[in-house]
Amino acid sequence: MQALDLTIGLDTIFAGVDVTFGRTLTGAGKTATVNASGTTTFGGAVTVAALTTDAAGTTKINGGTIDTPGDQTFGDAVTLG
């Protein structure tokens, strides 16, 4: 599977067991919420208005920066890799 850059045009909720963003996640002025019972993985830079992950599972930040003018809320354990 090829990893692609993702740009959101609306406030967006991503849901699933394992949610992986293989490259960049962007969305000027938009919020991103990830509800994953397994692992949420950010493989590239994240540039959104605000970012939230739920309390279930874990979050891996594997590449790039996470840049938000608003809140960054990580409800689960976070590992930097």
C-alpha positions in Angstrom: 0.0 0.0 0.0 1.3 3.4 -0.9 1.3 6.1 1.7 -0.2 9.4 0.6 -0.3 13.0 2.0 -3.8 13.7 3.4 -5.4 17.2 3.5 -8.7 17.6 5.4 -11.2 20.2 4.3 -13.6 19.8 7.2 -13.2 19.1 10.9 -12.7 15.3 10.7 -13.0 12.2 12.9 -11.0 9.1 12.0 -12.1 5.8 13.6 -10.9 2.3 13.5 -8.8 -0.3 15.3 -5.4 0.9 14.0 -5.3 4.3 12.2 -2.1 5.1 10.3 -1.1 8.3 8.6 1.9 7.3 6.6 2.8 10.8 5.5 1.6 14.3 6.2 -1.8 15.2 7.6 -2.7 18.8 7.0 -5.9 21.0 7.3 -5.6 24.7 7.7 -8.1 25.8 10.4 -9.5 22.2 10.7 -9.5 19.8 13.7 -8.6 16.2 13.5 -9.8 13.6 16.0 -8.6 10.0 16.0 -10.6 7.3 17.8 -8.6 4.1 17.5 -8.9 1.1 19.9 -5.4 -0.1 18.7 -2.6 2.1 17.6 -2.7 5.6 16.0 0.5 6.2 14.0 1.7 9.5 12.6 4.4 8.9 10.1 4.9 12.4 8.9 4.2 16.0 9.8 0.8 17.0 11.2 -0.4 20.6 10.6 -4.0 21.1 11.7 -5.9 23.5 13.9 -6.2 21.0 16.8 -5.5 17.3 17.3 -7.1 14.9 19.7 -6.6 11.1 20.2 -9.0 9.0 22.4 -8.1 7.1 25.6 -8.1 3.6 24.1 -4.9 2.2 22.5 -1.6 4.0 22.0 -0.2 6.8 19.8 3.1 6.6 17.9 4.7 9.7 16.5 7.2 8.4 14.1 8.2 11.3 12.0 7.9 15.0 11.4 6.4 17.5 13.8 2.9 18.0 15.2 2.1 21.7 14.8 -1.2 23.1 15.9 -2.2 26.6 16.9 -4.9 25.0 19.1 -4.9 22.2 21.6 -3.1 18.9 21.2 -4.9 16.3 23.4 -3.5 12.8 23.6 -5.9 10.6 25.7 -3.7 7.6 25.4 0.0 6.7 25.9 2.3 8.4 23.4 5.7 7.0 22.1 8.2 8.9 20.0 9.9 6.9 17.4 
